[in-house]
Amino acid sequence: MNPVTSVSMEELRSAAIEVLRLNDLGTMTSAAPNLYPHMWSWDAAFVAIGLARTSVPRAVTELRTLLNAQWSTGMIPHIVFSDNDTGYFPGFDRWGTAGAAALPPGVKSSGICQPPVHAIALRHIVDRGRENGGADQAAAEAFLAESFDGWLAWHRWLATVRDPDGVGLIEIHHGWESGFDNSPRWDGPYARVVPGDVAPFTRRDTLHVADASERPDDAEYTKYLWLVQQMADVDFDDAAVQQVVHFRVRDVFFSAILAASSAVLGDLAEEIGRGAEAEELRLMAARFQAGVASTVDPSTGLARDYDVLAGQWIGTETVSGFAPLVSGGDPALLAAQRELLQGPRWMGFPDLRFPLPPSTSPASGAFKPRTYWRGPVWPFLNLLLGWASARDGEAGLYGQLRSASLQQLADLRFGEYYEPFTGEPLGSLAQAWTAAAALEWMAAGPAPEHADIEENPQ
């Protein structure tokens, strides 16, 4: 039996705030101090949720900076490059977006996107501002009014350009767009990507982990860069990209986030007197909610992605299979999904350090407990599942996720991801969105005085 260390909630809160302070670049938060020195789109949304618990104006600044990088098409890019040049690869020059007609003047960004969690973050900022009152409320409500059309344009771009067949599922053109970069979800589509001539490259991500096997290998990375090169060759023009790119997949989890965020943005639209747009967004939410539900495999109960180029479903047993829990919808479907999530292949799998869902089921042959999106537990994702549980009135699941997450994060390391059986923090430490998740978990429910963790768990 390992000794137990008790960490006070105040210690955890102070440590999380310090991580956000150290990663603060002034108008944006770097995802992590060494490995990720720039702003990532969906990281920024979760960071803003955490920041809203300590400074509403700073949370507003985070989302405003991201929105200022929005392309004229409506797309919000997945990386906004800071002036903090530490040799991150692939950097702005390698992306080749300088020639893209839709890139805003003076902005350095990538040319692809990430899941649209931003309206959920905006909701948090508005709610925290109203709870605080005074200047915080004024700042939050002014930002809502000022930024609404930008978020609306983002949702419209996704719902049209990225759902060309109108099926209620978002098409992605790179595994990086999913946020689940090297997930086994993408093994089939990537197996069919045959790179042409890719310029030589030197990676930096493998220098920031103890074991390079935690990251995608060079053969995988060459395919990632080939897809970027294909898009750059057509200057990231939306119509042209769809014709040339060798990765086209309908991403069920991305689609679920769009459904959930559109419903939230619809409510915010109603609050500022934008009734027509509120109705449009609610219809959008319903469309993508239905799209997500249509993918559920009756034999497994999990949602699936669809490989457009191969014309086949992707049924790998990953946490993305719980997309309906994020999008919401049919109570019977959601009840069945919750039972699966809490069952023996996921949160109830034997010997998990904490009862939290790994990114790939430990019962799956694709499971690798230390490799990025192929097995480790991701704290921000548990926060998203917790938010959806609270939205749907599922206090039991919310409480389980919250309690286990606080215990996981009581090591004060704020790992990018965690080994499911030992609880070891992996990837980049002092990860901003992990610290933000800790702040939100602590503030959003009845506060325990301590989180207890075993030292050196085996």
HELIX and SHEET records of a PDB file:
HELIX    1   1 MET A    9  ASN A   23  1                                  15    
HELIX    2   2 SER A   41  LEU A   51  1                                  11    
HELIX    3   3 VAL A   56  LEU A   67  1                                  12    
HELIX    4   4 PHE A   92  TRP A   95  1                                   4    
HELIX    5   5 THR A   97  GLY A   99  5                                   3    
HELIX    6   6 HIS A  118  ASN A  132  1                                  15    
HELIX    7   7 GLY A  134  VAL A  161  1                                  28    
HELIX    8   8 GLY A  175  SER A  178  1                                   4    
HELIX    9   9 PRO A  184  TRP A  186  5                                   3    
HELIX   10  10 ASP A  187  ALA A  191  1                                   5    
HELIX   11  11 ASP A  205  HIS A  208  5                                   4    
HELIX   12  12 ALA A  212  GLU A  214  5                                   3    
HELIX   13  13 ASP A  218  ASP A  233  1                                  16    
HELIX   14  14 ASP A  238  VAL A  244  1                                   7    
HELIX   15  15 VAL A  252  GLU A  271  1                                  20    
HELIX   16  16 GLY A  275  ALA A  293  1                                  19    
HELIX   17  17 VAL A  319  PHE A  322  5                                   4    
HELIX   18  18 ALA A  323  SER A  327  1                                   5    
HELIX   19  19 PRO A  331  LEU A  341  1                                  11    
HELIX   20  20 TYR A  372  ARG A  374  5                                   3    
HELIX   21  21 PRO A  379  ARG A  391  1                                  13    
HELIX   22  22 ALA A  395  LEU A  409  1                                  15    
HELIX   23  23 ALA A  432  ALA A  443  1                                  12    
SHEET    1   A 2 VAL A   4  SER A   8  0                                        
SHEET    2   A 2 HIS A 450  GLU A 454 -1                                        
SHEET    1   B 2 MET A  39  TRP A  40  0                                        
SHEET    2   B 2 ILE A  79  VAL A  80 -1                                        
SHEET    1   C 4 ILE A 170  ILE A 172  0                                        
SHEET    2   C 4 VAL A 249  ASP A 251 -1                                        
SHEET    3   C 4 ASP A 305  ASP A 307 -1                                        
SHEET    4   C 4 GLN A 312  ILE A 314 -1                                        
SHEET    1   D 2 TYR A 417  TYR A 418  0                                        
SHEET    2   D 2 PRO A 425  LEU A 426 -1                                        
END                                                                             
